Amino acid sequence: MISRSLRRAPAAISRGAGLRMKTLLGSVESRPQLMNAFPKLPISSLEQTRGFKIPQIEVSSPRGIRLLRMSRKVGLGLALFYVVGSASVLFLYFQETSKSDGVQKIPGDWPFNVKTLVREGVNSEMDNKFDHALKCYKLAIEELTTIKQEDGTRTPVEDLSDKSQDWLGGYSDLLIRYARIEELYDNSEKAKAALLASENIPWGMTELKSVASIQLGKYALAEKDPKAESYFVNAVKVVATPRMKAYFAEGPNQDLHKAILISDPALEVSSKLVNQNDGKPTGEGITSQLYNASIELGKFYAATGNYPRALEVFLSTLRSIRRKREPEGRSRERIPDPDCFEARTMSYLSEVLWAADKSKREDAVTWAEGAFSEAHPLSNTTVECGLCATMVLENLAKMYASLALPEEVENCKKRLDEVHTPMTNVNEEWSVADLFSLKEQR
């Protein structure tokens, strides 16, 4: 019976019927598998249907096996190399991008090549590679302000008024950065033209706007232009804190320049202007550029012989700096001053006292000695403090010579030999520093 059933099994399976078999637990019907219902295609047919053929490598000799394994390892190594290399390139790109974007805002509607040039220029500027930064800025300005023709020549763009505020603000920042380096290389005409062009654009970084106003004020002062004071005042205005702006908004005239001129005495306005955090020693909203602009304003008044106004600006600035440096919380240490604002202000105070009143020359010497004591601890690790300490000692030597104190003059010379100003700040990257000040210090 079993043999007859097995002989009929192929016919039953072909008709879709199952195979019923008797077991100890009863009869069981076995259905055919689905794959068995379809004919098997040869591998070559599958390869032809897919459109490609992959020949199977068959190696029997030991040497061939070693070569095959070695080739696989080499392939994996190359793949790993490309993956790691690509990841490293992307990491470095984003690192450089974040480094420059933290200093300079890049407009989104700029062309990609301009974004790349500006980022490269900013990074080079922070690394003190001013030659390369200048080339990048020149190319970026050319790309933004000219159109390339079919014959390869470039024609200037006649109108930029259709550009967005971000576009124009970034262009203004680019002009100021370009002008700073041109001035550093004594190309004052090119620098002034770029700064005047940026002045007509109301958008851009306030810090750079303040830097531009200071330099335009220096040009105006050298040319004896009466607009010089307005430039220095505007340098303070653009970086003013919200409380400062609110103070000037309280008066009948909201213009900062006129508010300073109509106030008498100068102490009232300059104290409100710079030392605006009375009763609030946290220095909220005060930036480094605000102190730079305030110091430059005092230097302007000193250069024009307005010593009372200069004295009050420096005193109010120093008061604000000291309050900002007060210890926080339970700490007894003062907040560091890597920009050497306090020592620089004290040094300028000593110069004003020396020039303003002969009866206060001893006070001037005291202020100068205090400035050196403040700058000297960081003079060998910080550029600003080293330059300030050098300037103070040179002034002290002249003061002591005028007071007929030769021993003190020799002491100043000995201390001057101990000051070694570094080329760059130690343990600190070059920030968005004022290159115009750097030129003066050179």
C-alpha positions in Angstrom: 0.0 0.0 0.0 2.8 2.4 0.9 4.7 1.7 -2.3 1.5 2.4 -4.4 0.9 5.7 -2.6 4.5 6.8 -3.2 4.2 6.0 -6.8 1.1 8.2 -7.0 2.7 11.0 -5.0 4.3 13.0 -7.9 1.0 13.2 -9.7 -0.9 14.3 -6.6 1.7 17.0 -5.8 1.6 18.3 -9.3 -2.2 18.7 -8.9 -1.7 20.6 -5.6 -2.8 17.7 -3.4 -1.0 16.8 -0.2 0.6 13.6 0.8 -1.2 11.8 3.6 0.9 9.5 5.7 0.0 7.4 8.7 2.1 7.8 11.9 1.9 6.7 15.4 0.0 9.9 16.3 -2.4 9.6 13.4 -2.5 10.6 9.8 -0.6 13.7 8.7 -0.9 15.6 5.4 2.3 17.0 4.0 1.9 20.0 1.7 4.6 20.9 -0.8 6.8 24.0 -0.1 6.0 27.1 -2.1 9.6 27.4 -3.6 9.3 23.9 -4.9 6.5 25.0 -7.1 8.7 27.3 -9.2 11.6 26.1 -11.4 15.1 27.1 -10.3 16.9 29.5 -12.6 20.7 29.2 -13.1 22.9 31.8 -11.6 23.9 33.0 -15.0 20.3 33.8 -15.9 19.9 35.8 -12.7 23.0 37.8 -13.5 21.8 38.5 -17.0 18.4 39.7 -15.7 20.2 42.1 -13.3 22.3 43.6 -16.1 25.7 42.7 -14.8 27.9 39.7 -14.2 30.1 39.2 -11.1 32.5 36.4 -11.8 33.1 34.2 -8.8 36.7 34.1 -7.7 37.8 30.5 -7.0 41.3 30.1 -5.6 42.7 26.8 -4.6 46.5 27.5 -4.2 47.7 28.9 -0.8 49.4 31.8 -2.5 46.3 32.8 -4.2 44.3 32.6 -1.0 46.9 34.9 0.7 46.7 37.4 -2.1 42.9 37.4 -2.0 42.9 38.0 1.7 45.5 40.7 1.4 43.5 42.5 -1.4 40.4 42.4 0.9 42.4 44.0 3.7 43.8 46.6 1.4 40.3 47.5 0.2 39.0 47.8 3.7 42.0 49.9 4.6 41.4 52.3 1.7 37.7 52.6 2.5 38.5 53.3 6.1 41.1 55.9 5.1 38.6 57.7 2.9 36.0 57.7 5.6 38.4 59.0 8.2 39.8 61.6 5.8 36.4 62.9 4.8 35.3 63.1 8.5 38.5 65.0 9.3 38.0 67.5 6.5 34.4 68.1 7.5 35.5 68.6 11.2 38.2 71.1 10.2 35.8 72.9 7.9 33.1 73.3 10.6 35.7 74.2 13.2 37.1 77.0 11.0 33.6 78.1 10.1 32.5 78.3 13.7 35.7 80.2 14.6 35.1 83.0 12.1 31.3 83.0 12.5 31.8 83.7 16.2 33.7 86.9 15.3 32.0 88.1 12.0 28.4 87.5 11.0 28.3 86.2 7.4 25.1 87.1 5.4 23.2 84.2 4.1 22.5 85.8 0.7 26.2 86.3 -0.1 27.6 84.0 -2.8 29.4 80.9 -1.5 32.8 82.0 -2.8 32.5 85.3 -1.0 31.5 83.6 2.2 34.6 81.4 1.9 36.9 84.4 1.2 35.6 86.4 4.2 35.9 83.5 6.6 39.4 82.8 5.4 40.3 86.5 5.8 38.9 86.7 9.3 40.7 83.5 10.4 43.9 84.9 8.9 43.4 88.2 10.7 43.0 86.4 14.0 46.2 84.5 13.3 48.1 87.7 12.5 48.4 86.8 8.8 47.5 90.3 7.7 48.9 90.0 4.2 46.7 87.0 3.4 43.7 88.6 5.1 44.1 91.7 3.0 44.1 89.6 -0.2 40.9 87.8 0.8 39.1 91.0 1.7 40.1 92.6 -1.7 38.8 89.6 -3.6 35.6 89.5 -1.6 34.9 93.2 -2.2 35.6 92.8 -5.9 33.2 89.9 -6.1 30.4 91.8 -4.3 30.8 95.1 -6.2 31.5 94.0 -9.8 30.0 91.7 -12.4 32.1 89.4 -14.5 31.4 89.7 -18.3 31.7 87.1 -21.0 35.1 88.4 -22.1 36.5 88.0 -18.6 36.4 91.7 -17.7 34.5 93.0 -14.6 32.2 96.0 -14.6 31.2 97.8 -11.4 27.7 97.4 -10.0 26.0 100.8 -10.2 23.3 100.3 -7.5 23.4 98.3 -4.3 20.1 99.6 -2.9 18.2 96.5 -3.8 20.3 94.4 -1.5 19.0 93.2 1.9 20.0 94.7 5.2 22.1 91.7 6.1 23.9 91.9 2.8 24.7 95.6 3.2 25.6 95.2 6.9 28.1 92.4 6.0 29.5 94.6 3.2 30.0 97.5 5.7 31.8 95.2 8.1 34.0 93.9 5.2 35.0 97.5 4.2 36.0 98.3 7.8 38.1 95.2 8.1 39.7 95.9 4.8 40.4 99.5 5.9 41.9 98.5 9.2 44.6 96.4 7.5 45.3 99.1 4.8 45.8 101.6 7.6 48.1 99.2 9.3 50.3 99.2 6.2 50.1 103.1 6.0 47.7 103.1 3.0 45.6 105.9 4.6 44.0 107.0 1.4 42.5 103.6 0.6 41.6 103.1 4.2 39.8 106.4 4.5 37.8 105.8 1.2 36.6 102.4 2.5 35.7 103.9 5.9 33.7 106.7 4.3 31.9 104.2 2.1 31.0 102.1 5.2 29.8 105.2 7.0 26.9 105.6 4.6 25.6 102.1 5.5 23.6 102.2 8.7 23.8 98.4 9.3 26.6 96.3 10.5 28.4 95.3 13.7 28.4 98.1 16.2 31.9 97.2 17.4 33.3 97.7 13.9 31.2 100.9 13.4 32.8 102.3 16.6 36.3 101.4 15.3 35.5 103.1 12.0 34.3 106.3 13.7 37.5 106.5 15.9 39.7 106.3 12.8 37.7 108.8 10.9 37.9 111.1 13.9 41.7 110.7 13.8 41.7 111.7 10.1 39.5 114.7 10.9 41.7 115.7 13.8 44.9 115.6 11.6 43.1 117.7 9.0 41.7 120.1 11.7 38.2 119.3 10.6 35.6 120.5 13.1 33.7 117.2 12.7 36.4 115.3 14.6 34.7 115.5 17.9 31.4 114.2 16.4 33.3 111.1 15.2 34.7 110.3 18.6 31.4 110.9 20.3 29.7 108.7 17.7 32.2 105.9 18.5 30.9 105.9 22.0 27.3 106.2 20.9 27.1 103.2 18.7 28.3 100.9 21.5 26.4 102.6 24.3 24.6 100.3 26.7 20.8 100.3 27.0 21.0 102.3 30.2 23.2 104.9 28.6 20.8 105.3 25.7 17.8 105.5 28.0 19.6 108.3 29.9 20.1 110.4 26.8 16.5 109.7 25.7 15.3 111.3 28.9 16.5 114.8 27.9 14.8 117.2 25.5 17.4 116.4 22.9 18.0 112.7 22.2 21.2 113.3 20.2 24.3 112.0 22.1 26.7 114.6 20.6 24.5 117.5 21.5 23.7 116.1 25.0 27.4 116.1 25.8 28.0 119.6 24.5 25.1 121.3 26.3 25.9 119.7 29.7 27.9 121.6 32.2 30.0 120.6 34.1 31.5 117.8 32.0 31.7 115.5 35.0 27.9 115.1 35.1 27.6 113.9 31.5 30.9 111.9 31.3 30.0 110.1 34.5 26.6 109.2 33.0 28.2 108.5 29.7 30.8 106.0 30.8 30.3 105.2 34.4 26.6 104.4 33.9 26.5 101.5 36.3 26.5 103.6 39.5 25.1 101.4 42.3 25.4 98.4 40.0 29.0 97.2 40.0 28.3 94.3 37.6 29.2 96.4 34.5 26.1 95.1 32.7 26.2 95.7 29.0 29.7 97.2 28.9 31.9 95.9 26.2 35.6 96.3 25.6 35.0 98.6 22.6 33.0 100.9 24.9 36.1 101.4 27.0 38.3 101.8 23.9 35.9 104.4 22.5 35.8 106.3 25.9 39.6 106.3 26.2 39.9 107.6 22.6 37.4 110.3 23.4 39.5 111.4 26.4 42.6 111.3 24.2 40.9 113.6 21.7 40.1 116.2 24.4 43.7 116.0 25.7 45.1 116.5 22.1 42.9 119.5 21.6 43.9 121.1 24.9 40.6 120.6 26.6 42.2 119.1 29.8 39.2 119.5 32.1 37.0 117.5 29.8 39.7 114.9 29.2 40.3 114.6 32.9 36.6 113.9 33.6 36.3 111.4 30.8 39.3 109.4 32.1 38.2 109.6 35.7 34.7 108.3 34.9 36.1 105.6 32.6 38.5 104.5 35.4 35.7 104.4 37.9 33.6 102.2 35.6 36.6 99.8 34.9 37.3 99.4 38.6 33.7 98.7 39.5 33.5 96.1 36.7 36.7 94.4 38.0 35.4 94.1 41.6 35.5 90.5 42.9 32.4 88.4 42.3 30.7 86.4 45.0 33.1 85.2 47.7 36.2 85.6 45.6 38.7 88.2 46.8 40.6 88.4 43.5 39.8 91.1 41.0 38.6 90.2 37.6 41.6 90.0 35.2 42.1 92.9 32.8 44.0 91.4 29.8 43.2 94.5 27.7 45.0 96.6 30.3 42.2 99.2 30.4 42.9 100.3 33.9 46.6 100.8 33.5 46.1 102.6 30.2 43.6 105.0 31.7 45.8 105.7 34.7 48.7 106.4 32.3 46.6 108.9 30.3 45.5 110.5 33.5 49.1 111.1 34.6 49.8 112.7 31.2 46.8 115.1 31.5 47.7 116.1 35.0 51.3 116.7 34.0 50.3 118.9 31.1 47.4 120.7 32.7 48.8 122.0 36.0 52.5 122.3 37.1 51.4 122.1 40.7 50.0 118.6 40.2 53.1 117.0 38.6 53.8 115.0 41.7 50.3 113.6 41.4 51.0 112.8 37.8 54.1 110.8 38.8 52.0 108.9 41.4 49.4 108.0 38.8 52.1 106.9 36.4 53.8 104.7 39.0 50.4 103.2 39.7 49.8 102.5 36.1 53.2 100.6 35.8 52.3 98.6 38.9 49.0 97.6 37.3 50.5 96.7 33.9 53.8 95.1 34.9 52.5 91.7 36.2 51.1 90.8 32.7 53.7 92.7 30.6 55.5 89.6 29.5 52.4 87.6 28.6 50.0 90.2 27.2 50.6 92.5 24.3 48.6 95.4 25.6 50.1 95.3 29.1 53.6 95.1 27.7 53.1 98.1 25.5 51.4 100.0 28.3 54.3 99.3 30.7 56.8 100.4 28.1 54.9 103.6 27.5 54.6 104.4 31.2 58.3 103.9 31.9 59.2 106.1 29.0 56.9 108.8 30.3 58.2 108.4 33.9 61.8 108.7 32.7 60.9 112.1 31.1 59.0 113.2 34.2 61.9 112.3 36.5 64.4 114.0 34.2 62.2 117.2 34.3 62.1 117.0 38.1 65.9 116.6 38.2 65.9 113.1 39.6 68.7 111.2 37.7 68.6 108.2 40.0 64.9 107.6 39.3 65.7 108.0 35.6 68.2 105.3 35.7 65.8 103.1 37.7 63.2 103.6 34.9 65.7 102.5 32.3 66.6 99.4 34.3 62.9 98.5 34.7 62.4 99.1 31.0 65.0 96.5 30.2 63.0 93.9 32.2 59.9 94.4 30.1 59.7 92.0 27.2 56.5 92.6 25.2 55.3 89.4 23.4 54.3 89.4 19.8 51.0 87.8 20.6 49.1 87.1 23.8 50.2 83.9 25.6 47.4 81.4 26.2 44.9 83.6 24.4 44.0 83.8 20.7 44.1 87.2 18.9 40.6 88.6 19.2 38.9 91.2 17.1 41.4 93.8 18.2 41.6 97.4 17.0 44.3 97.3 14.4 44.5 101.1 14.3 45.7 101.0 17.9 48.1 98.3 17.0 49.6 100.6 14.3 50.1 103.4 16.8 51.8 101.0 19.3 54.2 99.8 16.6 
